[in-house]
């Protein structure tokens, strides 16, 4: 599929499907749309009346406009109220018309939507993202992928000529999102610690990043007892991945992104029971997937920012070597942890990853993890929880998420709740009371960041996966976090 920025006016475009955005209750047709309606013998006005189309956000309709017409079908997509127009409104509108064009067997699609905030570049970027992410299909594991008719081959963004750089930028971002989707969606017998390390090596080789893989013995030398405690039951070796992007010249900032990388989580000896969703625990490396996806994008964009991408990757399995409830592990900063639940393993792997990252001399660390069901209970399936003691970093991430259309909500780090993590025989336990579970998880992680000026934790347990179609996300892995992380790295903060 080719996405093109074109100066071609709405009235002169020819092709299979022409998509036009309408604001809510916009009244009588006017301007180019009225002229286009006359050209199509009143088809647009008739369609609006017959379908009682109001232009509400998320709504769309389609009609055929005649055999001899230079345009075969017209798609109308609702944009909601003009004062509520956001970049993500346009991103979702582009996704909706792309899906509809495919359903209508259209090979060519023209999209005419308003320019957001007089910013043609950001508008083109959002439209190109919406189209690509909506039309992506993962058929890797089907012996005979379903034939759903012709694919959309060409998409023209009307009135956005000269924005080729924005489309290239969108292509690069989407490549990272799609990588994250593929990693999360693949089963645990396909994506393993070994293959995750191979993926990191491919990114490093293709885009000129530095790569360090710490093997089990390397982690042992560094005293990573928390990470290795989780890894010890698996037949597969753990891999500690450290990718580094360094720009030419002096970087204006040094940042780090840390992702939780459990390629499968059985729960360990606190095994996940019936109805626990164990069959979906292939997605427990969603944080690491987003980290690698962001690395792929940053390697292409080459900003003047140094970025470290880190993940302690393993499985949480059951065997005669498995850690027991009640075991005490020592993390690489010397802190001791009483394991009162082997299914709270992600924070153990992150503990050693954060200690490692804290020694790199970066200005800020953002970790992201499919960490707690408690966060899903609090915020649902579409919103990530944000925890940070640093207001400036939290604000940067909120703005980055807003621009990406990835929903983030800041939750409190109530220090008093750490009382629930105190152990009688170790420095802390790995879980606290059920109440405030996502908060105590964040407080646990905070114990392993000492010298870095700013740190934030994103609990992405809900939005890394979609059970049904939602905007530009199809059912399955969403690649959540990649676009927010890239926006954060590129920001002027």
N, C-alpha and C positions, 0 to 999 in steps of 0.2 A: 504494500500500500504506500502511495506517495501522497504526502500532504503538501499543498502549495499555497503560498501567499500570493494573491493576485489583486491587481487594480481593477479587474473586470467588474463593471457595475452590475447591480442586481438585475437590471432590465436586459442586459446583454448576455448573461451567462446561459450556456446551453449544456444539457446533460440529462442524466436519468432522474435525479431527485434534487429539488431546490428547497432548502430548509430556511425558514424565516422565523425570527424571534418576535413575539408580541408581548407587550406588557399587559398586566391585568386591567380589564375594563378600559381599554385604550380608545373605545368609541369608534367612530366612523373611520374607514380606511382613508389615508391621506398620503400625499407625496408619491414616492416611487411605488409604494405598495398599492395605492389606488390605480396608478398607471398600469402596474403589472396585472391587477385584477381585470382591467379593461382588455388587456392583451389576451387574457385567458377567458374572455367572455363571461366574466362575473363568477368564475368558479370559486375563488377564494372567499368572497363575501357570502356566497351560497353555502360553502362548507362551514363557515363560522356560525351561520344561522341554524343550519340543520343539526350540527353537533352541539349547539349552545356553548361554543368555545369561549371561555372567559379569560384565557391567558394566565391562569393560575400556575404558579411555579410547579414544574414536574409534569404538567399535562402536555399532550401532543396528539395531533391528528394528521391524517394524510388523505389526499385525493388525487385521482388521475385527472389530467387536464386536456386530454385529447390526443388522438393519434398523430396528427400533423404538427403538433406543438414542438418547439425546440426544447422544451422541458417536458419530461414524461409525467412526473408526479411532483406535487407540492406538499411539503411537510410544514406544519405550523407548530411551534414549541412555545409554551408559556414561560414567561420570565418573572412572573409575580409583579409586585409594585415597583415602579422605577426607583423610589427612594431606598428600596431594600436590595438593589442590585449589588452583588458581590462577584469577585472573580470566580468563586466556586459555583455561583449560579450559572455562569457561562460555561464552566467546565462540565457541569451536570447536564446543561442543555445540549452541548455538543455530543456528550455521551448518548443522550436520549435519541437524537436525530441519527447518529451513526448506527445505533442498534436498529432503529426503524428502517433506515435505508437498506441495511443488510437483509432485514426481513422482507422488504419489498423487492429484493433481488436487484438492487441498483449497483452498478459498477462505478458510476461517477456520482459525486455528491457535492453540491455547492452549499455553503453555510453563510448566511447573512445574519449576524448578530451585532448588537450595539457594542461600541468600544467602551470599556470600563475606565472611568476616571480620566478620559482623554489619553490613555496609555495603550497605544497600539501594540507595543511589544509584549506587555503582560497579558493583553487580551489574546494575542496570537498564541502565546505560550499556553494559556489555560485551555483554549480550544483544541490545540494539538494534543495536549495531555488527555483531555476528555475523550477524544476520538480513539486514540491508541489504546488507552487503558480499558475502554469499554469493549473494543473489538478483539482484544487479546483472548485467545482460547488455548487451553492446555490439553493437548491430545497426545502427550508423550507416552502414556501408558495404555493406549487403546490399539489393539491390533489392526482394526479397521475403523478409523475415525469416521463419524457420521458425515455424510454428504449433505450439507445444508444449503446447497445452491452456490451461486457465484459470490465471490467476496467483493467487498468494496475495494476498488483498485486505486481510485484517485479522489482526493478530497480537496476542494478549493475553498480557501478562506477569503471570502469576497470583501473588498474594501480594505484589505490588509497587505497590499503590495509593499515590497521592501522589507518585510519582516522575516526574511529567510533565516537570519541568525536566531530569532526567537524559536522558530520551528526546529532548527538544529539543536538548540538548548533543550527543547521538549523531548526530542528523540533521545538525547543523552540521559535525561532524567528518567524517562520511561524504561530505558534499558536497565537501569538500576532497580526500579520498582518491579519489573518483570522478573529479574533475577531473584529478588526476594520472594516473589510469589512462587516461583518454581521451587525454590529451596523449601519453603514452608509446606507446599502442597505435596511434595514428593514423599513417599513412604520411608519408614526408618530403615528398610533394607536397601534403599537407594541412596539416601543422604545419611551419611555416617560421619563420625569425627574425621575419618581418613579422607572422605570425599570433600568435606568442608575445607580441609587444609589444601586439597588439590584445587578447589575453586579459588581460594585465596592466592595460590601460586599462579593461577591463570590470570587473575586480575593484576597481580604484580608484574608479570611478564608482559602483558599486553599494554599496560598503561604507565609503566615505569615507576611503580611503587617499590619500596623496600619491604622485604618479608623476613620475619623471624618466626620459626615454628619451634616451640619448646616441647620436647618429647617428655615422656614420663620421668625419666631419670633427671632431666633438667629441672622439672618442677619439684622433684624430691630435693635437689640441691638447694633450691630457693625456699624450701620449707612450706610448700603449698599444701598443707595437710587438709584444709577444708575442701579444696577442689579434688584432691586425690582420694579423699574419703568417699566422695560421691562416685568417683570413677572406678573404684577398686572392684566392684562386682561385675563389671562388663568384660566380655571377652575381647572387645575392641579397645585398642589403646587410646588414651585421651590425647588431645592435641590442643596446645595453647597457642593461639594465632595472634600475631602482632604484625599488622600491615602499617606502613608509614608512608604518607605522601608529604614530600618536601618540595616547595616551590624553588625556582631559581631566585637567587638573591635572598635578602633577609625577610623572613615571614613577618607579616604585621601582627599575627596572633599565632599561638600554639594551643591546639585543642585536642581533645580525645573523646572518642565514642566507644563505649563498652557494651557489648551485647551478650545476653544470656544465650548459651548454646547447648541446650539439652536436646540431642537429636531424637531421643525417646525417653519418656519418663514413665516408668512402671509404678512409681511411688516407692520403690525399694521394699523393704520388709513391712513398711506401712503401705502395703499394696493398695492400689486404687480398686475399689469394689465395683460391683454391678451398678450401672447408671452413673458412673463417675466420668464418663467420656474418655476412658483410657484409649479407645480406638483412635482418638484425635490427638494423642500426645506426641505425634510426629511434629506438631506445630510448636512444641515447647522450645524451639530454637528460633522463634520469630524475631527475637531481639538481635541475635547473631546474623540472621538473614538480612535484616534491615541494615546492620552494620556493614556487611559485605556489599549490599546493594548501594549504600551511600559511598563506599570506597570506589566502586566502579564508576559512579557518576563524577566524583571529585577527581578521579584519575583522568577523566575526559575534559572536565571544565578547567582544570589546572589553575585554581585561584592562588592568590599570594598569601595563603594561610597553611601552616603546617598542621597536619591532622594525623592522629594515631587511631587505628581501628583495632580493637582488641576483643578477643573472645576465648574463654576457657571452655572447650568443647568436649563433651562426653555423653555417655548414656547413664541413666539411673536405673540399674537393673537389679536382679535378685540372683544370688548364688551363695555358695559357701563362704565366699570372701566378702559378702555384703556388710556394710556398716550396720550396726544394731541400734535400735532405739536405746538411748542411755549412754552410747559411746561419747567420748570426749575427743574432739579434734582440735589441733592447733593450727591456726592460720599463719600466713607468712609474716605477719606483723607481731607474732607472739601471743595474740589473744586466743583464749581457749573457749570452745563452744561445746556445750552439752547438746547432743542431738536428741531432742525429745520427739521428733517426727522426721522420718527419712524422706517423706514426701515434700518437705520444705527444703529441697535440695538446691534450687536455683540460687538462693541467697548465699549458699556455701561456696558455689563456684564463683559467684560474683565477688565474694569477699576477697579471695586471692587475686582475682583480676583487678579489683580496685586498688589493692595494695601495690601491685605491679605498676599500674598506671599512675598512681600517686607519686611515684619516684621519677617520672619522666620530665618533670619541670614544666608541665603545661599550665595554662591559665584557667582552664575550665574542663571539667569532665561531665559528660552526659551518659548515663547508662540507661538502657532500656531492656525490659524483660517481661515475658509472660509470667508474672510473678505470683499474683494472688487471685483466687476466685472472689475474695472479698471486694476487690476493686470492681469486678464485673457486677457484683450485687449492688455496689454503691452507684456506679455510673453507667451500667448497661453495656451493650455490645459495641457501641460506636464511639465511645469516649475513653481516651487514655487518662490515667491519673498522673498528675505532675506533683512531685515533692522536691522542695529545695529550700535550704535555709538562706539562699541568696536571692533577693528580690530582683536584681538586675538580670541575672541569668534566667530566672523564671519568666520575666517579661519578654526576654529575647525569644524563648521557646514558644511562648503564647503567640507572639507575632508571627513567628515562622510557621506555626501550625495553622494560624488564621489564613495566611497567604496560600498555604497548601490545601486548605479545605480539610485538614485532618484535625479532628476535635480533641482538645486537651483541656482538662479542668484541674486547677491547682487545689490540692488538698493540704490540710495542716499537718505539720510535723510536731505533734504534741509531745514534748520531751518527757512529760510525766508518765506517758504510756510505756516508756522504756522500763519502768518498774516491773512490768509483766514479762520482760525478757530476762530478768535476773535469775541466776542459778545459784543453788547452794554449794555446788562443788566446782563450778567453772566460772569464767568471766560473764558468760551469758548463755541463754538457751537459743535455739534457732527458731522457735516460735513462741508466741505469747498467747494471751487469751483470744477467744474467737472474736470478741468485740474489737473493732478497730484494727483488723488483721492487716490491711494494706498499709496502715500507718506504722504499726510495729515492724513490718517488713522493711519499710524505708528507714526507720530508726536503726535497725540492725545494720543495714548497708552503710549508714553514716559513720559507724564505728571504724570503718576501714579506709576512710579518707581523712588524712591528717594535714598535709602540707599544701594541697592544691587550693588556690583561693576560692574557687566556685565549683559547686557540684550540684547536679540535679539527677533525679531518678524518674523515669517514665515507666509506669506500669501499663503495659499494652496488652494485657491478657484478653480483653474483649475485642478490640478492633483489628487484630491481625487476621481474623477469620470472619467471613460473612456466610450466614446460612442461606440467604436469598439475595437476589439481585438488588443492588442499591447504588443508584447513580452510575459511576464508572467502574464499580466493583461488581463482578459476577460472583455467583456462589463459590466459596472456597477462599483461598489465600488472597489477601488484599495488598500485601506489600506495604502495610502501614508503617509509617515512620521515616521511610527513605526521603520523601520530599520535604518533610519538616526538618530533618537533620541537614539536608543540603542547603535549605534556606537559611538555617542557623549558621552554617559555616560561611556562607556567602554574605551574611549580613554585615553592616558597617559597625556593629557594636564593638 
